[in-house]
Amino acid sequence: MNVVKIRKSGTFYNVFDDDCYILNSLLGYQIKNSKVGFPSSALSKVINILEENKINYEIVNEDKTMNFKNLNKYEKVLKIAKEKYARNTYYSNIMERLEKASPNKLDEILLTIERMLDE
């Protein structure tokens, strides 16, 4: 669609599906169930970030739309955002596994990592 659709829900705004990866990457908002939510007080901050990054957006049920036409960087930012999210999820999963490792196993893993980094 090449446009971040922002939907109002009470005192919050939500974005869904691919759009949530963009807000996660640019603003650090957490993704839950393919959705990112933020308070109404943060709307101008979100809009400013989207405009700085030349990403088309639409606030559903309001008359606020920004269309950068051929300058729209939605697809480029989305690709980077999805890669970043996947990498961070992978890191989190590794950290969870490390926290469950026995002290001896953890020491062995850390020594291996340290040796690899020193190569």
MOLINRA-V918250 format. One record per residue. RES is the residue in one small letter. SS is DSSP state (hx for helix, st for strand, lp for the rest). OMEGA is omega in radians with two decimals (999 if undefined). D_LAST is the distance of its C-alpha to the last C-alpha in Angstrom with 1 decimal. Layout:
RES|SS|OMEGA|D_LAST ; RES|SS|OMEGA|D_LAST
//
This chain:
m|lp|3.09|45.0 ; n|lp|3.09|42.9 ; v|lp|3.06|44.4 ; v|st|3.13|43.4 ; k|st|-3.13|46.5 ; i|st|-3.08|47.2 ; r|st|3.12|49.8 ; k|st|3.09|51.8 ; s|st|-3.08|52.4 ; g|lp|3.13|54.5 ; t|lp|3.13|52.7 ; f|st|2.97|49.4 ; y|st|3.13|47.9 ; n|st|2.94|45.8 ; v|st|-3.01|43.6 ; f|st|3.00|42.8 ; d|lp|-3.08|40.6 ; d|hx|-3.11|38.3 ; d|hx|-3.12|39.6 ; c|hx|3.11|38.2 ; y|hx|3.14|34.6 ; i|hx|3.13|35.4 ; l|hx|3.07|36.8 ; n|hx|-3.11|33.9 ; s|hx|-3.05|31.4 ; l|hx|-3.03|33.6 ; l|hx|3.13|35.2 ; g|lp|3.13|33.2 ; y|lp|-3.11|36.2 ; q|lp|3.09|35.6 ; i|lp|3.07|36.5 ; k|lp|3.14|38.9 ; n|lp|3.13|40.6 ; s|lp|-3.11|39.8 ; k|st|2.98|41.4 ; v|st|3.09|40.6 ; g|st|3.09|43.4 ; f|st|-3.10|44.0 ; p|st|3.12|47.1 ; s|hx|-3.13|49.7 ; s|hx|-3.13|48.9 ; a|hx|-3.07|45.4 ; l|hx|-3.11|46.9 ; s|hx|3.09|47.1 ; k|hx|3.13|43.4 ; v|hx|3.14|42.4 ; i|hx|3.13|44.6 ; n|hx|3.14|43.3 ; i|hx|3.12|39.7 ; l|hx|3.14|40.8 ; e|hx|3.10|42.8 ; e|hx|-3.12|40.0 ; n|lp|3.12|37.8 ; k|lp|3.12|40.8 ; i|lp|3.10|41.0 ; n|lp|3.07|44.4 ; y|st|3.09|45.9 ; e|st|3.03|49.2 ; i|st|-3.06|50.7 ; v|st|-3.14|52.7 ; n|lp|3.03|56.4 ; e|lp|-3.11|56.2 ; d|lp|-3.10|56.8 ; k|lp|3.12|53.4 ; t|st|3.03|51.3 ; m|st|3.14|48.9 ; n|lp|3.13|48.4 ; f|lp|3.12|46.1 ; k|hx|-3.08|47.4 ; n|hx|3.13|45.0 ; l|hx|-3.09|42.6 ; n|lp|-3.11|41.8 ; k|lp|-3.10|38.1 ; y|hx|-3.06|38.5 ; e|hx|3.14|36.7 ; k|hx|-3.13|33.7 ; v|hx|3.12|33.4 ; l|hx|3.14|34.0 ; k|hx|3.13|31.2 ; i|hx|-3.11|28.7 ; a|hx|3.12|30.3 ; k|hx|3.10|30.1 ; e|hx|3.12|26.4 ; k|hx|-3.14|25.8 ; y|hx|3.13|28.1 ; a|hx|3.13|26.5 ; r|hx|-3.14|23.0 ; n|hx|3.08|24.5 ; t|hx|3.10|26.4 ; y|hx|3.11|23.4 ; y|hx|-3.14|21.7 ; s|hx|3.12|25.0 ; n|hx|3.09|25.3 ; i|hx|-3.13|21.9 ; m|hx|3.10|22.9 ; e|hx|3.13|26.3 ; r|hx|3.11|24.8 ; l|hx|3.13|22.5 ; e|hx|3.14|25.7 ; k|hx|-3.09|27.5 ; a|lp|3.06|25.1 ; s|lp|3.14|26.1 ; p|hx|3.13|24.6 ; n|hx|3.13|23.1 ; k|hx|3.13|21.6 ; l|hx|3.09|20.3 ; d|hx|3.13|18.6 ; e|hx|-3.14|17.0 ; i|hx|-3.12|15.8 ; l|hx|3.08|14.5 ; l|hx|3.11|12.6 ; t|hx|3.12|11.0 ; i|hx|-3.14|10.2 ; e|hx|3.11|8.9 ; r|hx|-3.13|6.5 ; m|hx|3.13|5.4 ; l|hx|-3.13|5.5 ; d|hx|-3.12|3.8 ; e|lp|999|0.0
//
